[in-house]
Amino acid sequence: MTSAAREISAPLIQKEAEQHDASGSTTPPPYEPYEEENSPIEQVALTVPVTDDRTLPAVTFRMWTLGTLACVLLSFLNQFFWYRREPLSITSISAQIAVVPLGRLMAATLTKRVFFEGRKWEFTLNPGPFNVKEHVLITIFANAGEGNVYAIHIVSAVKVFYKRDLTFFVALVVALTTQVLGFGWAGVCRRFLVEPAAMWWPQNLVQVSLFRALHEKEERPKGGLTRNQFFLIAFTCSFAYYVFPGYLFPMLTSLSWLCWFFPNSILAHQLGSGLQGLGIGALGFDWSSISSYLRSPLASPWFATVNIALGFMLMTYVIAPVAYWLNIYNAKTFPIFSDGLFTSAGQNYNITSIIDENFHIDFEAYDREGPLYISTFFAMTYAFSFACLTATIVHVLLFHGRELWQQSKSVFQERKMDIHTKLMRKYKQVPEWWFTCILLLNITATIFVCEYYKDQLQLPWWGVLLACGLAAFFTLPIGVITATTNQTPGLNVITEYIIGYIYPGYPVANMCFKVYGYISVKQGIAFLQDFKLGHYMKIPPRTMFMAQVVGTLVSALVHLGTAWWLMDTVPDICDRALLPPGSPWTCPGDHVFYDASVIWGLIGPRRIFGELGYYSTINWFFLVGAIAPLIVFLLHKAFPNQHWIRLITMPVLFGATINMPPATAVNYTSWIIIGFVSGFIVFRYYREWWGRHNYVLSGALDAGLAFMAVLLYLCLGMQHVDLSWWGSDPDGCRLASCPTADGIMVEGCPGYMRQV
């Protein structure tokens, strides 16, 4: 173990030893592992405790009460803010912090009486001090509430955009099955993605650091701060600061200085806008904007940050501007950065005119309206998605194939384990048949609801099985990428592509296939990440499983109920044409989901990306994605001493812009800068400070932002108290969305009134 890791681990070891001595327990005191037993990943060795106190109770009344409360609140707030113009993701870190004083208050006030003493069902409401294992399980509940229920996009698209009927029962079954289906894939992949030390899941280290800061008693270093003191200071600063970008000075979300210097230049606005353009020089000083789509830059490994930066710059500063100014795909007819659907003349496409009464495409009407067009940037993000898919498969086979094969063989034989796996082997594991039963039950329920309510969901039984097959195939390679880089390649595009070719003209079927094929993988990855968090914090696996299942079910119910309530109570929600100016209910994520359902489901890829389409050439990016990792692999073999070559991760590079749109350029520029400062400068030159405070800082920034955002909404947003001044306009680049082709008229752009 490194000296820094030993220094960090010492307080916990000493604390647990004291607890054993005080209690008179005969359990042997925890030991510090030999250097070769600890994790080979330095970030893990610096952060994760290497001991386990098995006397701490995990399943308690406090855990159930606070865990359920955290799950319900986070589910409600995240779904509530999801529909707003600037979606705010309130992370589980907020709940992780907020429950500590509540847990300690319950420990101090609840009765210690033992009910049914001496019987099988003996229990107590207060088993002693609020402990870290209870805290971890509460956070697992909060993690379930943090993630959005992707199936609700189907509800929004059908009810709000297509204005068709979808019953609550059908929506509930789809939401529950898509959320829980991932347990099956997680169960299959546990031995590959949780136990191996190389699968280290960087995002978990933020929460591990925070647990230690909140529970360990630590002496203040000379001239420094304890982690708890540092957290409180950073939290207070984050809380106080967010009043500026969140209310007083929203322009801090995107400072686009090019637009200030050239207020009447379309070119300058296209180049400089951080929200509607390429974001050259645009900076954001708003943590919610920085961490909204790529998670915290402080948790990203430096090599992953570099890959994301390269992918972003390749797309945004090379491919997009070259394609636009060479007028590829008539790019100048449309905005340079947009998720809109257009006619050949650059006008918004009238989607309702090409849908018949059976909720199917009317091909005669489509021929009359003409082909559908999208912005060139939007088209190229699909191209990068194609490349990301094949790159993921090839990269994992080339760089991790041997390791996965060894893991497969070692299931039946003894193998070398790190200290965390050794400690976890002392607990009862979750039987495989538990996962198998959940998987089969969900597939059966899904087939039933799709067949019985085919008029609403449109997806045939074979589509369900095909979606599950795709999910089963891709969970492992995508899990490897996530566990090592903190970035998750998505299956959303390839699922749309496949069902769009096989079963075109049915938009709801396309959406359902995408959700079952894509979100079940994403949920499986989330469950595996939580399993790894429990692995690091030594939570019994069966207890983890229970908390995950219950939290997932509660989260799905609350998310759907909140969305249904908003759609029934907010007039014209998501309809940008009918909403009053300045309304926050613009639903950027749901707009992109709806656009995708039109492109891939209603019209179908054959008429857009196939032989009948205008964008067929981007299919070559499937080949590009397959070749790129092979080139990197051959270079690595040719120059084995150049270790940096192996760090070129093409799935992350191609997948860097997979969230654009709705993610914008400013979400990346500031993220990359902070990632450089943390992952390169501080980690390399201030290693001790990084080991003590980096992940704690990330948690504090998340928590301070979340608490102030909720407070601002409750105190000012609900009362419609708004400020209107120069700093209230984020970006300030009003001309960035103007097309530049001759004869194209768009309201608000130069020459519009003259031409009209």
Stockholm file with secondary structure:
# STOCKHOLM 1.0

chainA/1-756         MTSAAREISAPLIQKEAEQHDASGSTTPPPYEPYEEENSPIEQVALTVPVTDDRTLPAVTFRMWTLGTLACVLLSFLNQFFWYRREPLSITSISAQIAVVPLGRLMAATLTKRVFFEGRKWEFTLNPGPFNVKEHVLITIFANAGEGNVYAIHIVSAVKVFYKRDLTFFVALVVALTTQVLGFGWAGVCRRFLVEPAAMWWPQNLVQVSLFRALHEKEERPKGGLTRNQFFLIAFTCSFAYYVFPGYLFPMLTSLSWLCWFFPNSILAHQLGSGLQGLGIGALGFDWSSISSYLRSPLASPWFATVNIALGFMLMTYVIAPVAYWLNIYNAKTFPIFSDGLFTSAGQNYNITSIIDENFHIDFEAYDREGPLYISTFFAMTYAFSFACLTATIVHVLLFHGRELWQQSKSVFQERKMDIHTKLMRKYKQVPEWWFTCILLLNITATIFVCEYYKDQLQLPWWGVLLACGLAAFFTLPIGVITATTNQTPGLNVITEYIIGYIYPGYPVANMCFKVYGYISVKQGIAFLQDFKLGHYMKIPPRTMFMAQVVGTLVSALVHLGTAWWLMDTVPDICDRALLPPGSPWTCPGDHVFYDASVIWGLIGPRRIFGELGYYSTINWFFLVGAIAPLIVFLLHKAFPNQHWIRLITMPVLFGATINMPPATAVNYTSWIIIGFVSGFIVFRYYREWWGRHNYVLSGALDAGLAFMAVLLYLCLGMQHVDLSWWGSDPDGCRLASCPTADGIMVEGCPGYMRQV
#=GR chainA/1-756 SS CCHHHHHHHHHHHHHHHHHHHHHTCCSCCCCCCCGGGSCSSHHHHHHSCCCCCTTSCCSCHHHHHHHHHHHHHHHHHHHHHHTSSSCCCCCHHHHHHHHHHHHHHHHHHSCCCEETTTSTTCEESCCSSCCHHHHHHHHHHHHHHHSCCTTHHHHHIIIIISCCCCCHHHHHHHHHHHHHTHHHHHHHHHHHHTSSTTCCCHHHHHHHHHHHHHHCCCCCCTTSCCHHHHHHHHHHHHHHHTHIIIIICGGGGCBCHHHHHCTTCHHHHHHHCTTTSCCTTCBCCCHHHHHTTTCCGGGSCHHHHHHHHHHHHIIIIIIHHHHHHTTGGGGGGSCSSCCCCBCTTSCBCCGGGGBCTTSSBCHHHHHHHCCCBCCHHHHHHHHHHHHHHHHHHHHHHHHHHHHHHHHHHHTTSCCCCCHHHHHHTTSCCCCHHHHHHHHHHHHHHHHHHHHHTHHHHCCCHHHHHHHHHHHHHHHHHHHHHHHHHSCCCCCHHHHHHHHHHHSTTCHHHHHHHHIIIIIHHHHHHHHHHHHHHHHHHTCCHHHHHHHHHHHHHHHHHHHHHHHHHHHHHSTTTTCTTTSCTTCSCCCHHHHHHHHHIIIIIIICGGGTTSTTSSCGGGGHHHHHHHHHHHHHHHHHHHCTTCGGGGGCCHHHHHHTTTTTTTSCHHHHHHHHHHHHIIIIIIHHHCHHHHHHHHHHHHHHHHHHHHHHHHHHIIIIITTTCCCCSGGGSSBCCTTTTCCCSTTCCCTTSTTHHHHC
#=GC SS_cons         CCHHHHHHHHHHHHHHHHHHHHHTCCSCCCCCCCGGGSCSSHHHHHHSCCCCCTTSCCSCHHHHHHHHHHHHHHHHHHHHHHTSSSCCCCCHHHHHHHHHHHHHHHHHHSCCCEETTTSTTCEESCCSSCCHHHHHHHHHHHHHHHSCCTTHHHHHIIIIISCCCCCHHHHHHHHHHHHHTHHHHHHHHHHHHTSSTTCCCHHHHHHHHHHHHHHCCCCCCTTSCCHHHHHHHHHHHHHHHTHIIIIICGGGGCBCHHHHHCTTCHHHHHHHCTTTSCCTTCBCCCHHHHHTTTCCGGGSCHHHHHHHHHHHHIIIIIIHHHHHHTTGGGGGGSCSSCCCCBCTTSCBCCGGGGBCTTSSBCHHHHHHHCCCBCCHHHHHHHHHHHHHHHHHHHHHHHHHHHHHHHHHHHTTSCCCCCHHHHHHTTSCCCCHHHHHHHHHHHHHHHHHHHHHTHHHHCCCHHHHHHHHHHHHHHHHHHHHHHHHHSCCCCCHHHHHHHHHHHSTTCHHHHHHHHIIIIIHHHHHHHHHHHHHHHHHHTCCHHHHHHHHHHHHHHHHHHHHHHHHHHHHHSTTTTCTTTSCTTCSCCCHHHHHHHHHIIIIIIICGGGTTSTTSSCGGGGHHHHHHHHHHHHHHHHHHHCTTCGGGGGCCHHHHHHTTTTTTTSCHHHHHHHHHHHHIIIIIIHHHCHHHHHHHHHHHHHHHHHHHHHHHHHHIIIIITTTCCCCSGGGSSBCCTTTTCCCSTTCCCTTSTTHHHHC
//
